[in-house]
Amino acid sequence: HQPVGREVQIAGSVGPYGACQHDGSEYTGDYVDHMTQQELEVWHRPRLRTLVECGVDLVACETLPALTEALALVHLLTTEFTDTRAWISFSCRVRPSSLITTTQAVDKLKL
């Protein structure tokens, strides 16, 4: 059954690096203290490439716990996957000030 008048789009999900560590760091972002933005780009690049090559309509970069990881994904999306639409969501566990800092940094990107 095809819905009439509705466009269906498929979003491919990209989660935080910490989820593969099996130590709860996907909630804390502790791994970014030991990783550079470039290292995070290296880790995320093949996942983004796979989703784009499979034909997703957009990418959901979800529940990121750290600004550095979001910046890595934004850099990849704006330099290598330029035709890919995406959204980024954050998980905030610790300090409201980190959300303010993150919001200010993202706003400066003018995307």
N, C-alpha and C positions, 0 to 999 in steps of 0.2 A: 504494500500500500504506500503510495507516494503522497505526502502531504501537499496540498494545493497552495500555491502562493508562498511557500516557505523555502528558503535556501538553506541547505545543510552544509556546514563547514566542519572540517575535522582539525582539531588542535592536537599536536604532538606535545607530550609533557617532558620537560627537562627539570629534574630535581637537583638539589644541592649535592656537591661533591661528598659531603659528610655522610650521606645516606649509604655510600658504599663502604664506609669504614666500620659500620656495625658497632659504634661506640657512643651513639647519641649526639655526635658532634653536628649532625644536621640541624639540631635545635639550638646549639650554642654558637656555632661558627668558630670553634676553637682552632680548627685546622688552618684558618686563614692567617694565624699568627706564624705559621711555618711554611706558607706557600705564597708565591708571588702571583700577581694578576696573570702574568704570562704562563705560569704553570697551570693555573685554572683554565686558561684558554686552551692549552694543549689537551687537557682532560675533556673539556666540553666540545671541542671542535668535531670529533668523530660522531658524537651523539647528535649534534645539530645537523651535520652532513647527512647522516642516515635518515633522519626525519624529513629533511628537505628532499632528498632523493626519492623517498617513498611517497612524496606528493602531498604532505599535510598542507592545509590551507594557512595555518598559522602555528606558532610555537608558544606554549605556555611555560614560561620559566618560573617555577612555582616554589614558594616557601623558602626563599633564600634567606639565610640568617646573617649575611654579612655584605656590606657595600662592595668590598673588593670582588666578590664573586659576581655581583650584579654588573659591575663595571667590565669584568672580563666578558660576560655574555653580550653586553651592549657593544663592546668593541668588535666582537665577532660578527654581530648582526649588522653593524654599520660599515664594516670593511670587507667581509667575505660573503655574507649571506644577505646582501643588500635588497633583494626582492622579497625577503621573508618578513611577514608581519609577526609581531610578538607582543606579549605582555609579560610583565615581571611583577611577582608578588613577594612580599617579605614575611618572615615570621619574626616576631619581636618577643623576646623572652625576658630580657634583663632590664635595661634602662630606657625610659622614654626619650632621653637625650640622644640615644643612638638612632631612634626613628627620626628625630628632627634633623640630625646631621645627615642621615641618608636622604631624606626628602630634599634638603637643600642641595646636596651633591647631584642628585638626579635632575632637579630643576635646572641646574647650570648646564646640563647637557643639551638643552633646547631641542629635544627630539620631537 
